[in-house]
Amino acid sequence: MYENEKKLYEAKAHILKALAHPTRLYMAEQLLHGEKCVCEFVREIDADISTISKHLSILKEAGIVSDEKRGKQVFYHLKTPCILQFTECAVDIIKSNLKERSSLMTRIQVEKET
């Protein structure tokens, strides 16, 4: 792997790592529906403001979200909503895995009965 290619993969991994936490993934998906202030996430997630702010700063540092201060409130929005297209693919993988496990369980039951 060439150095430039390696740097590109490292940059991609950095973005995916930022989304690799259930709370941050939830936040990013909620921002698909429009901007939100920190206070809304505090209510929705039932976490303290410092925890929410830390998650948002990780998303911001990765370039996934940007913020805008309005008075005492800070509002966040997705910079590039296409980043979450992979979540639909993840759901397809989950469904496929469940289908395979269900099929395996059915075979196990049949074997037990015979």
N, C-alpha and C positions, 0 to 999 in steps of 0.2 A: 504494500500500500504506500502510495506516495505521500509526502508530507502535507501537501495541500488537501489531498483526499482525506487524510487522517484528521486534519483540522475541521473539515466539513462534518465528518462523523462525530467529532467531539462536540461541535456546536449543536448538532441535532440531538445528541444525548443530553446535553445541558437543558434543552427545552423540554424533552420528555421527562427528565428527572424532576423538573419543576412541577409537572403535572402528575407525577407519580405519587400523589398523596390524596386520599379520598376527599379531604376537605378542600384542597386546592382545585381538584378536578370538578367538584361540585360548584365552587365559586366561578370557575371559568365557564361552566355550562350555564349557570344562572345569568352570566353576563351576555350570553347569546341573545337574551330577551331584552337587553338594554342596560344602560349604566345603572350602577347601584352605589349608594354611599356605604361607608364602613359600618355605620349604625344599623343598616338593614341586615348586613351579614351577621352582626353581633346578635340580633334578634333571631334570625333564621337558624343559625348554627348553635346558638346557646353557648357561646364562648366569650371570654373576656376580650376587650378591645386590643390588648397587647398581642394575644394569640392571633386574632384576625389580621391585625396589622402586619405581623410577621409573615403570615401566609401570603398576603397581598404583596409584600415587599419581595418575596421570592419570585412570584409571578411577574412582577414589574422588572426585576433584575434580569429575568430570562427574556424579556421583551414581549411577553404575552399580553400584558395589560399596560395601560397608561392611566395616569390620574390627573385630576383637575381639582384644585382647591377652590371652593366657593364659600366664602365666609368662614365659619368654623367647621364645615363639612368637607370631606374629601370624597370625590366621586371617581369610580373606576369604570373603565370600559375595555373591551377586547380590542387590541390593535389589529389583529387579523383573525376574524371569526372562523376562517377555514381551518385553523389549527385543530378544531375539535371534530373534524370530519372523521377522524380515525375512531372516535368513540362509537359510531354506528357500526364500524367494522368490528370493534371489540364486542359489541352486543351479539353480532353474528357468530363470532367465535364462541362466546358463552353458550349460545343456543346450540351450536354444533356439538360442543363438549357435553352438554346436558343430554342431547339426543343420543350420543354415543354411550354415555353412562347408562341411560335408560335401557338401551338395547342390550348392553352387557348384563344389567340386572335381570332383564327378562330371560336371557339365556341361562343365567345362574339358577333362576327359579325353575326353569324347565328341567335342567339337569338334576336338581334336587328332587323333583317329583318323579323322575324316571329311575 
